[in-house]
Structure formats: C-alpha cells, structure tokens
Amino acid sequence: MTVKTNKPEWLRVKAPQWERVGNVKEILRDLRLNTVCEEASCPNIGECFSHGTATFLIMGPACTRACPYCDIDFEKKPSALDPTEPDRLAEAVRRMNLNHVVITSVNRDDLEDGGAQQFVRCIEAVRQVSSKTTIEVLIPDLCGNWAALEVILAACPDVLNHNTETVPRLYKRVRPQGSYERTLELLERSHQLAPHLYTKSGIMVGLGETDAEVQQVMHDLRAVHCDILTIGQYLQPSPKHLQVQQFVTPEQFDRWRQLGEAIGFLQVVASPLTRSSYHAEQVRHLMEQFPR
C-alpha cells in the first residue's frame, strides 16, 4: 500500500448542488427520519443528497455498540421502536421518487430479534407505496440470531448487505463486538436460504491491513458466494476515533477492482470515497445483466 501522512488530493469532494441537498434535508426533517449519511458523517453526503438519494437509518440514531471507527452515537439502552417509522420511510421514498432504496440500521442488541421485524415492516411499507423500487437492506450481524435473519430474508429484499468492515487480524481493535466468522456465516446463510437475492459486503482500508490480507478477505467473501463488494478508504471522523494508518492510492483501488472481477464478483465498487451504499442504485443494472 502507498502510505501518506497528509490527506491527499484525491480525497477532496466536489461542492454539492445545495438547492437539491436542501430539498432532501427538508423531506427528512419533515418526516423525522435519520440517515446514515448524516449520522456517520459520510463524505459523499453532498453528492448523494444532490442526486436525491439517501441511506435511511432505522431504529436509531443511537447504537448499542461503540465501534471505534464509527461516528454514530452510542447508547446502551436506546429508545423503543417507533411503529410509525416504516410508513414515514415509505413516504420519503415516494416523495423522493426513488428507484432504489437502501435501508440500514444501528445495532440493536437490546432487542431479541436485533430489529429484524422493523426491517420487515419497512420493506413491506415501501412495497405498498412503490412496488417498482428495488430494496437493499444493510443489516447488522443480529448477534448470530439466524432465525431473525430468516425473518428478514422472508420479506424478499432485492439485496442483502452486511459489511465485513476490516481484515480478521484487526477485528478486535476495529470491530470489538463483531466476529469475522459470524459475518461470513451470515452471508453464506443468506445465499443458501435465498439464492434469488444478491448478497453484498464492504470493507474499509487504511487501518493497517496489508494487501495480502485484503485479497484474502476478497477470496473469503467469494467462497460464501458474495455477489457485490465495496472497498473504500477509512477516514477518521474525530480525534477520539481510530487514526488513519494509510491513504490508499486510486491505482491500488483499481487493482482490487480488477482482482474482484477476476475472481467472480458480479460488481466491485472500489475507490477512496466508496462507502457501502455509494452508487447503490447501480445494482439495478446488475440485476438486468444477471437476472435471477
């Protein structure tokens, strides 16, 4: 990997179209909805909002885990689920005229099903108001509750996304309450139980991993039939979070993209500013190209 000490030129983002950004924010405030774009300080918020897209964050904004890379607030006992949230989310999809929607959540380890039923309610609500909208769910690991996973899969999302985040060696430091093996098992079970859907995962780089470790993760994900991979640069949200160890060059991201395509991923999105939901709507083209 190429190591840099200062933030490089390629990580600068273009100025957004603030009028369209304001329109999206107005809808979100009116409907009292959270987005991972805002809560996790995503660098692409301007671009996505200006294109009329957002990744909805349900059951939040507080998370029951305090991962040291993530800017989402931590709360051991977050608020009770809001039964109106699915309908409000569906109304946002309608107002924004979304062709593809990404629904993610904070970790809700306080709930017996990890929030699986709330995912289902959101999927069903969106389908009622916009049957042609494709739905991607970016789910937590559910603490390994595979019955809860089956509940989500039974609602038939088009894409099941669960992020790997980092390489096995760094899990205790980066994702202390997670498990690399559990992540792979979740993706494998999803493929086995619902082979018609597309599975997806993403990793961050720049936390001290080696090229060989990234490549091994890529092979491990393909071994469990993961279809779509995202790779992006980790950026430190604040001084209290993990420090960036490397700034990876665009050329290295392109090499990973080429490797991923060569070993069988249907789609690889890899660049310094890539996040797990970045340009997620492109999956609609993939579904046309590789129908199931």
Stockholm file with secondary structure:
# STOCKHOLM 1.0

chainA/1-292         MTVKTNKPEWLRVKAPQWERVGNVKEILRDLRLNTVCEEASCPNIGECFSHGTATFLIMGPACTRACPYCDIDFEKKPSALDPTEPDRLAEAVRRMNLNHVVITSVNRDDLEDGGAQQFVRCIEAVRQVSSKTTIEVLIPDLCGNWAALEVILAACPDVLNHNTETVPRLYKRVRPQGSYERTLELLERSHQLAPHLYTKSGIMVGLGETDAEVQQVMHDLRAVHCDILTIGQYLQPSPKHLQVQQFVTPEQFDRWRQLGEAIGFLQVVASPLTRSSYHAEQVRHLMEQFPR
#=GR chainA/1-292 SS CCCCSSCCGGGCCCCCCHHHHHHHHHHHHHTTCEEHHHHTTCTTHHHHHHTTCCEEEESCSCBSCCCTTCCSCBCSSCCCCCTTHHHHHHHHHHHHTCSEEEEEECCCTTSTTTTHHHHHHHHHHHHHHCTTCEEEEECCCGGGCHHHHHHHHHTCCSEEECCCBSCGGGHHHHCTTCCHHHHHHHHHHHHHHCTTSEEEEEEEECSSCCHHHHHHHHHHHHHTTCCEEEEEECCCSSTTSCCCCCCCCHHHHHHHHHHHHHTTCSEEEESTTCCTTTTGGGHHHHHHHSCC
#=GC SS_cons         CCCCSSCCGGGCCCCCCHHHHHHHHHHHHHTTCEEHHHHTTCTTHHHHHHTTCCEEEESCSCBSCCCTTCCSCBCSSCCCCCTTHHHHHHHHHHHHTCSEEEEEECCCTTSTTTTHHHHHHHHHHHHHHCTTCEEEEECCCGGGCHHHHHHHHHTCCSEEECCCBSCGGGHHHHCTTCCHHHHHHHHHHHHHHCTTSEEEEEEEECSSCCHHHHHHHHHHHHHTTCCEEEEEECCCSSTTSCCCCCCCCHHHHHHHHHHHHHTTCSEEEESTTCCTTTTGGGHHHHHHHSCC
//
